[in-house]
Amino acid sequence: MTEPAIRISDLLPVLQVAIGPVILISGVGLLLLTLSNRFGRAVDRARLLVRETPQAPPAKREQLSAQVGILYRRARLIRLSITLVVVSVLLASVLIVVLFFTALFRFEAGILIVTLFIACLLSLIGALSAFIREIHLSLKALKLELFGQEQSGRDSNGGEAGD
């Protein structure tokens, strides 16, 4: 009887190592859902404000225009976050495939595995950084809506960090 090319006992450690990236994919999937919802809401809100702008009095038009500008910047940041999250998931998926191929063909790919994992996490860090910036812009848009152009105009940075 010939010995199988790969035994279950050889795969178990690989499965244990692959659990981390699989959990990462699952958790990042929830982040992707959140980002997609925020993107849709920002786009819908921008479209609504653009439709309201022609009928608005001149003073209100400036405020609506400023809000649309912020919404556009938010949508771009969310798009960047979504892109980086998807890249992170793709890298985690490639990492899992590489882990299995290294076990199946018994070759050493430590540098590739470490590089993929670091790239995956750096992409996730970038996505979360863009998401934090988008949240900051969201607060700036709310401040503009609540307090008007004159309040927002005073504060070019969008408020204190504690706002």
Order of alpha helices (4+ residues) and beta strands (2+ residues): alpha-alpha-alpha
